[in-house]
Structure formats: structure tokens, C-alpha cells
Amino acid sequence: MSQITFEVVAECPATRARAGLLHTPHGTIETPVFMPVGTQATVKGLTQRDLDQDLGVRILLANTYHLYLRPGADLIKSMGGLHRFMAWPNAILTDSGGFQVFSLSGLRKIKEDGVLFQSHLNGDAHTFTPESTVDAQLAYGSDILMALDECPEYPVTHEFARESMHRTLRWAQRAAAHHRSRLASVETRHALFPIVQGSVFTDLRQECATALLDLDADGYAIGGLSVGEPRPLSLEMVEACEGILPRSRPRYAMGVGMPAELPEYVARGVDMMDCVLPSRNARNGCLFTSEGRVIIKHARYRDDSGPLDPNCSCYTCSTHSRAYLRHLFLSGEILYAALATRHNIRRYLDIMREIRHAIVSNRYPEYLRTVRSAAADVG
């Protein structure tokens, strides 16, 4: 029995874009969807009520690595799982922790069994295996779990990428087998997505995607994007494997992207995306609007009484001026982070709603041309 189900409700005949419905134990999600990142069971600056009721977020991403180190999978399980622990009523996807572990560089050692690493918090030694990361995510109660993968940095040689990709394949097979064995004793439903790797090499991406089909997974992710490679290469890697992955299952491009890039990934068949950019950039003073980026610290906004984005009806834009937001940012006030993050996430969600509407109304190529033209004008 599938742990989640996915149905395509509309497709664009001129591109690979499609609109769908992703049915999970914690609600149905309209796709394409952008998932805000709640690394440590929180989206910095926002409450769960902000996300659920005000912004309409239906799925969040949380981080296996960070939650494993603090407060710990056992504690979260004892508190009734991540949904109850953080008081979140909707779906949760947790990543495998692989990206964070491999980002530790000198603090980790790769073995066939898994990855030995040192905590960035206190230096304690830990090991992630394909099986242990599945167990941790089941303890969290995640709706969608990610298989442990090796995420190589950019650039690497073809040989390095090939060995890394084959290790990811073997880990995915182990994770899938362990996931199936655990589900027999778990009352709730949890899907596991394996991850396509292969750096920026088309042949490796295609080989990995083809091999992962044997797992007959409920969905597939494309990882190793936005790790330093030029943006066109990221899109090429999605194109390389998208045609191989089954159209009947959701595809998740991990860690992307800038606002103008979201429609490009959708045009290449992607259904799910996540990125820290809207929240991180908000805190650092970069705000995304329908008219382009606003760097709020600039002196031009000192006495600007206008809204941040005149085309946005979110609380931030309908209530506060650019001058006030600039004042809060320069003063280091916590309220700035809350208002800015709320707006940036709203902007990303609005883009996804525009995309879905364009697909359903059979005008996605026109929408894509408009976005590309606007991006060219800004560039």
C-alpha cells in the first residue's frame, strides 16, 4: 500500500510542468509546492499559527541532523512525535541529514556502513547509517522521510562522483529495505523518498535515476543541487533525470531556489521544492517583491512611506512602510525578522499559486515567458 498518493490534475503540453494533489496522512497538498524550512522544528521568526492560518502552509521541512543532536529523536518520540512536539497540524518532510553531515568536511568520515561525524555543538561522535536515519525520522513521525545520501561538493571529478553516486544507491536500497521492515510494526503511514545524485554529470544522474526505479518509491528527490555549481547546470541535472523518473510519482528538487528559478524547475517536471533563501535572506535584509529585490538598509528607504510591495496584501505590506521596516532592521529589532520572513515566505507561496493557476488554466508557456522577460530586465 502506498504511504502517500499523488494525482496529476493538469499538465502543460509545451513543457514538463504539471499541477497535482499530494495526499498525506496530515492533509492534501496542492502541487507544485514550496516547503518553508523549519530546520529545528521552527521557521525562524514565525509561529505555527502564522504559517498555518495566515500563510496557508500545508507542508514544512525539518532537519534530521539538527533534531537528532538536539533535542534528540527519543525525546521527540516520547513527546508524541514532531507534529505534537511543535504543535503543527499539517504535513512534515524531514531530510536525511546527509547534506549537513557532508558539510562538516573535516569532522566526518565516510564508510560503507554510514558516516561517522562529530557534533558541531559539542564535538561528540555520532554515526548515521541508512537504517538509523530511517529510525530517527520514524521517531519524529515524519510524513515523508528521505533516504541517507552522499552529497558531494562542487566541483568533483567524474570518478569521485561515480563512487559517491553508487554509495548513495546502496544506501538507498538499505534504507528502503529497512523502511519496509519497520512499517510492519508502525501503525501510522510514512513514505520514503530516495535521492538522485551524480554531481553535474548527465550520465551519472541518469544511471542513478534508472537504478532507483527498482525501489518503486512513493516519490523521488533530486539532490546535490545549489552546492556551488552554475545555475544552468542545476537545471540541466534536473532535465537529465526527470524523463526517467515516473510521471505518476512526485519529484522533489532539494534546496532550490531564487524566485525566478521556481517556474524553471516546475517547467522541468518538478513538483516540490524547498530553500532557506526566503527566511535567511529576510533576516539579512533582502526582501523579495513582485517588482524585484529590496535591500531594506539602503538609504533610499529612510523616509519611504510606501508599502514594501504594493501588489502584496500580506500583513507586512498592508500595515507597515518601507521606512519602518528599515528602521527595525537597522535597530536590530526582533519584529523586523518576523515581518520580513512572513513577507518573503508569502512571496514564494504566491509564486507557487501563480504557477499552479497558469498550469491549470493552460497558459504556462505565457507565464514562463513573462517571468523570463522580467528576470532579463532585472539582470
URHUTA-V464815 format. One record per residue. N is the residue number from 1. RES is the residue in one small letter. PSI is psi in degrees with one decimal (999 if undefined). NEAR is the number of other C-alpha atoms within 12 Angstrom. D_LAST is the distance of its C-alpha to the last C-alpha in Angstrom with 1 decimal. Layout:
# URHUTA-V464815
N;RES;PSI;NEAR;D_LAST  N;RES;PSI;NEAR;D_LAST
This chain:
# URHUTA-V464815
1;m;131.5;13;48.1  2;s;141.0;21;44.3  3;q;-27.8;30;43.2  4;i;160.7;32;40.4  5;t;152.5;27;39.9  6;f;130.9;31;36.8  7;e;134.3;26;36.9  8;v;127.3;29;34.3  9;v;-18.3;22;34.5  10;a;145.7;26;31.9  11;e;149.2;33;29.9  12;c;117.9;30;27.3  13;p;-20.6;17;28.9  14;a;-16.5;17;25.8  15;t;-169.2;26;24.1  16;r;7.2;29;25.7  17;a;144.2;41;24.8  18;r;154.1;44;27.8  19;a;140.3;40;29.0  20;g;-177.1;35;32.0  21;l;122.6;27;34.4  22;l;112.1;37;35.0  23;h;120.4;31;38.5  24;t;167.7;30;39.4  25;p;-18.3;28;42.4  26;h;35.2;26;40.5  27;g;165.2;20;39.2  28;t;136.4;24;37.2  29;i;127.7;34;33.4  30;e;133.1;34;31.2  31;t;154.1;43;28.6  32;p;148.5;51;25.8  33;v;141.5;43;26.0  34;f;131.0;47;24.0  35;m;113.7;47;26.5  36;p;149.0;48;26.1  37;v;117.4;36;27.3  38;g;71.7;37;30.7  39;t;-53.1;31;31.4  40;q;44.3;27;34.8  41;a;30.1;37;35.8  42;t;139.4;29;33.7  43;v;113.7;38;30.1  44;k;125.6;32;29.9  45;g;-8.2;29;30.4  46;l;147.9;33;31.5  47;t;164.5;23;34.9  48;q;-31.8;30;35.7  49;r;-40.9;21;36.6  50;d;-47.6;26;33.1  51;l;-46.2;33;31.7  52;d;-59.0;23;34.4  53;q;-40.6;15;35.4  54;d;-42.3;21;32.6  55;l;-18.6;30;29.5  56;g;28.3;28;31.3  57;v;131.4;40;30.4  58;r;-8.4;37;32.7  59;i;134.8;43;32.0  60;l;156.9;43;31.2  61;l;134.5;44;30.7  62;a;163.1;41;33.1  63;n;121.4;41;33.5  64;t;-43.6;45;36.7  65;y;-53.7;41;36.7  66;h;-41.9;29;36.4  67;l;-28.6;37;38.9  68;y;-41.5;39;41.2  69;l;-34.5;30;41.4  70;r;117.4;20;41.7  71;p;-5.2;22;43.5  72;g;143.7;25;44.5  73;a;-37.6;31;44.9  74;d;-40.8;23;48.6  75;l;-43.6;20;48.2  76;i;-42.5;30;45.5  77;k;-41.8;25;47.9  78;s;-22.3;16;50.8  79;m;6.0;19;48.9  80;g;12.9;20;48.5  81;g;168.7;29;45.2  82;l;-37.2;42;41.7  83;h;-47.1;32;41.5  84;r;-38.1;22;44.6  85;f;-42.9;26;43.8  86;m;3.8;28;40.5  87;a;53.6;21;41.7  88;w;119.1;33;39.0  89;p;-13.4;28;40.2  90;n;-171.0;33;37.5  91;a;153.1;36;36.5  92;i;131.1;45;35.5  93;l;132.0;47;33.9  94;t;134.8;47;34.6  95;d;173.1;47;33.0  96;s;-16.2;49;35.4  97;g;-6.4;40;34.7  98;g;-43.9;39;34.0  99;f;-43.8;34;30.5  100;q;-41.8;34;31.8  101;v;-43.8;40;34.9  102;f;-17.6;30;33.1  103;s;-13.1;25;30.8  104;l;-14.9;25;34.0  105;s;-106.7;21;34.3  106;g;-9.7;15;37.6  107;l;11.9;23;39.0  108;r;156.2;27;39.4  109;k;124.7;22;41.4  110;i;129.6;27;40.9  111;k;166.1;18;44.1  112;e;-33.5;22;44.9  113;d;-30.6;21;46.2  114;g;-150.2;32;43.1  115;v;124.7;37;41.4  116;l;127.2;25;43.2  117;f;161.9;31;41.2  118;q;136.6;25;41.7  119;s;135.9;26;40.7  120;h;-10.1;21;38.0  121;l;-47.1;18;40.2  122;n;2.8;12;43.5  123;g;-0.5;15;43.6  124;d;147.0;14;45.8  125;a;138.4;18;45.9  126;h;162.5;24;44.9  127;t;131.9;29;44.5  128;f;128.9;41;42.3  129;t;164.9;34;43.6  130;p;-35.8;39;42.6  131;e;-42.5;34;45.6  132;s;-32.5;31;45.2  133;t;-31.2;42;41.7  134;v;-44.8;46;42.9  135;d;-42.3;35;45.7  136;a;-44.6;40;43.6  137;q;-31.9;46;41.3  138;l;-35.0;44;44.4  139;a;-35.7;33;45.7  140;y;-27.3;42;42.6  141;g;25.2;41;43.2  142;s;142.1;48;39.7  143;d;-41.2;42;39.2  144;i;123.5;47;36.9  145;l;150.6;46;37.6  146;m;139.8;51;35.6  147;a;144.6;54;37.5  148;l;131.3;52;37.3  149;d;163.1;48;35.0  150;e;123.2;45;34.1  151;c;94.7;44;30.5  152;p;148.3;38;29.9  153;e;174.4;28;27.3  154;y;135.7;23;24.9  155;p;159.1;22;25.8  156;v;163.3;22;29.4  157;t;162.4;17;31.7  158;h;-40.8;20;32.6  159;e;-44.2;17;36.1  160;f;-45.8;23;35.0  161;a;-37.2;31;32.7  162;r;-46.9;28;35.6  163;e;-41.4;24;38.1  164;s;-43.4;32;35.8  165;m;-42.3;38;35.1  166;h;-33.9;30;38.8  167;r;-41.2;32;39.6  168;t;-40.5;46;37.2  169;l;-46.5;36;39.0  170;r;-39.6;31;42.4  171;w;-38.3;40;41.3  172;a;-40.0;44;40.0  173;q;-42.0;31;43.4  174;r;-42.3;30;45.3  175;a;-42.5;40;43.2  176;a;-42.8;36;43.8  177;a;-42.7;24;47.5  178;h;-39.8;25;47.8  179;h;-46.2;38;45.9  180;r;-41.3;27;48.3  181;s;-35.6;15;51.3  182;r;-32.4;25;50.3  183;l;-23.8;23;49.6  184;a;-25.6;14;53.3  185;s;7.1;12;54.1  186;v;124.5;16;51.2  187;e;-35.2;12;51.8  188;t;166.7;22;48.1  189;r;138.2;29;45.5  190;h;125.5;41;42.6  191;a;151.6;43;40.3  192;l;125.5;46;39.1  193;f;123.8;43;35.9  194;p;165.3;50;35.8  195;i;128.2;51;32.6  196;v;125.5;54;31.3  197;q;-176.8;52;30.5  198;g;14.9;44;30.2  199;s;-134.1;45;27.2  200;v;30.1;42;24.9  201;f;116.1;32;27.9  202;t;-45.0;26;28.2  203;d;-37.4;24;32.0  204;l;-39.3;30;32.4  205;r;-44.3;41;30.3  206;q;-39.1;30;32.3  207;e;-43.1;26;35.5  208;c;-46.9;43;34.9  209;a;-42.5;41;33.9  210;t;-44.1;26;37.0  211;a;-35.2;28;39.3  212;l;-18.6;38;38.2  213;l;-29.0;31;39.2  214;d;-20.3;20;42.8  215;l;-14.7;30;42.3  216;d;51.3;27;41.9  217;a;162.8;40;39.7  218;d;-15.5;39;38.8  219;g;167.3;42;35.1  220;y;141.0;46;32.9  221;a;153.6;47;30.0  222;i;109.2;49;27.5  223;g;-176.6;45;27.2  224;g;23.9;43;25.9  225;l;157.1;40;22.2  226;s;43.5;34;19.6  227;v;24.2;26;22.1  228;g;-10.4;18;19.9  229;e;154.3;21;19.2  230;p;143.8;16;15.8  231;r;-42.3;22;14.3  232;p;-33.0;17;15.2  233;l;-34.7;23;18.7  234;s;-45.7;36;19.0  235;l;-37.7;33;18.5  236;e;-38.5;26;20.9  237;m;-34.1;36;23.5  238;v;-45.6;45;23.5  239;e;-35.5;32;24.1  240;a;-34.3;30;26.8  241;c;-13.7;41;29.0  242;e;-40.7;38;28.2  243;g;-17.5;23;30.5  244;i;-37.5;26;33.3  245;l;142.8;38;33.2  246;p;134.6;25;35.4  247;r;-16.9;27;33.8  248;s;-1.4;27;36.4  249;r;149.8;35;35.1  250;p;147.1;43;32.0  251;r;134.5;46;29.3  252;y;113.2;44;27.5  253;a;116.1;44;24.4  254;m;131.9;42;24.9  255;g;27.9;33;22.5  256;v;155.7;39;19.3  257;g;-158.2;30;16.5  258;m;158.1;33;13.4  259;p;-44.7;38;13.5  260;a;-14.8;36;11.2  261;e;-22.9;30;13.4  262;l;-47.1;42;16.6  263;p;-28.0;45;16.9  264;e;-41.0;40;16.3  265;y;-40.6;45;19.2  266;v;-39.6;47;21.3  267;a;-19.2;36;20.8  268;r;19.0;36;22.3  269;g;13.0;45;25.3  270;v;138.4;47;24.6  271;d;-25.3;48;26.6  272;m;140.9;45;26.2  273;m;157.2;43;23.6  274;d;158.1;44;23.8  275;c;146.0;35;21.7  276;v;-6.6;33;22.4  277;l;-48.1;31;18.8  278;p;-40.7;41;19.6  279;s;-43.1;38;22.8  280;r;-45.9;27;22.1  281;n;-34.8;26;18.8  282;a;-48.9;38;20.8  283;r;-27.7;38;23.6  284;n;7.4;26;21.3  285;g;10.6;33;19.9  286;c;117.0;30;16.5  287;l;135.1;43;16.8  288;f;126.8;39;14.9  289;t;171.5;35;15.3  290;s;-14.5;28;15.0  291;e;10.7;21;12.8  292;g;-174.8;25;10.4  293;r;145.1;25;11.5  294;v;118.8;28;14.4  295;i;100.2;27;15.7  296;i;-19.4;35;19.2  297;k;-14.6;28;20.9  298;h;142.3;21;19.2  299;a;-24.8;15;22.0  300;r;-20.9;15;20.5  301;y;5.0;23;21.7  302;r;-43.0;21;25.2  303;d;31.1;18;26.9  304;d;110.2;20;24.4  305;s;-1.9;21;26.9  306;g;164.4;22;24.4  307;p;157.3;29;23.7  308;l;-48.1;39;20.8  309;d;109.2;30;19.6  310;p;-14.2;21;21.7  311;n;7.0;20;21.2  312;c;138.4;26;22.6  313;s;15.0;22;26.4  314;c;166.3;29;26.7  315;y;-43.9;25;29.2  316;t;-47.4;35;26.7  317;c;-32.6;32;25.0  318;s;-9.1;19;28.2  319;t;-37.9;21;30.2  320;h;148.6;27;28.3  321;s;164.3;27;26.3  322;r;-37.0;35;23.3  323;a;-41.7;27;25.8  324;y;-42.1;29;28.1  325;l;-40.1;43;25.5  326;r;-43.6;39;24.5  327;h;-46.6;26;28.3  328;l;-42.9;25;28.9  329;f;-49.0;30;26.1  330;l;-24.3;24;27.4  331;s;-7.2;14;30.9  332;g;27.8;17;30.4  333;e;140.1;18;31.8  334;i;-34.0;20;32.1  335;l;-34.0;25;31.4  336;y;-48.8;36;27.8  337;a;-39.6;35;27.1  338;a;-47.4;32;28.9  339;l;-42.0;38;27.1  340;a;-42.8;46;23.6  341;t;-42.4;42;24.3  342;r;-45.2;43;25.9  343;h;-47.8;46;22.8  344;n;-41.1;46;20.3  345;i;-39.9;49;22.7  346;r;-40.6;41;23.3  347;r;-44.2;41;19.6  348;y;-42.6;42;19.6  349;l;-36.1;37;23.0  350;d;-40.8;30;21.9  351;i;-43.0;33;19.1  352;m;-35.1;37;21.9  353;r;-39.6;26;24.2  354;e;-43.9;30;21.9  355;i;-49.0;45;21.6  356;r;-44.2;38;25.4  357;h;-39.8;26;26.1  358;a;-37.2;30;24.0  359;i;-49.1;35;26.0  360;v;-35.0;26;29.3  361;s;8.0;19;28.9  362;n;42.6;23;28.0  363;r;32.6;24;24.6  364;y;-40.3;31;22.3  365;p;-39.8;26;20.8  366;e;-44.2;21;20.0  367;y;-42.9;30;18.4  368;l;-40.4;32;16.3  369;r;-39.5;18;15.1  370;t;-44.0;20;14.2  371;v;-43.9;28;12.2  372;r;-39.2;20;10.3  373;s;-42.5;14;9.8  374;a;-39.4;17;8.6  375;a;-37.6;21;6.1  376;a;-39.0;12;5.0  377;d;-40.5;12;5.4  378;v;-40.5;13;3.8  379;g;999;10;0.0
